[in-house]
Amino acid sequence: MATAKEKTTTAEATEAEKVTTKAAPVQAESVYTAEELADNAGNLFGVRTECVAAALKVAGIKECTVSKTKKIVEAFMKKEVK
């Protein structure tokens, strides 16, 4: 049977592993202006410049990452036109 001290050591080791895993370096995604994203709309998102500009304007975003912009543009393009 494990003693109380051994149990604590195991718990501390598990906690240390969690901290080490969380402390792994995370590469932050670059943030671009709405104008930069719109200018590269065709290459990045496969839509016209106006679509990206409108999607970001409706969302009230002036600066954004490419991945977040892609989600916003996809949702905007799926909206029903009234």
Buried (B, 14 or more C-beta within 10 A) or exposed (E): EEEEEEEEEEEEEEEEEEEEEEEEEEEEEEEBEBBBBBBBBEEBBEBEBEBBBBBBEEBEBEEBBBEBBBEBBEEBBEEEEE
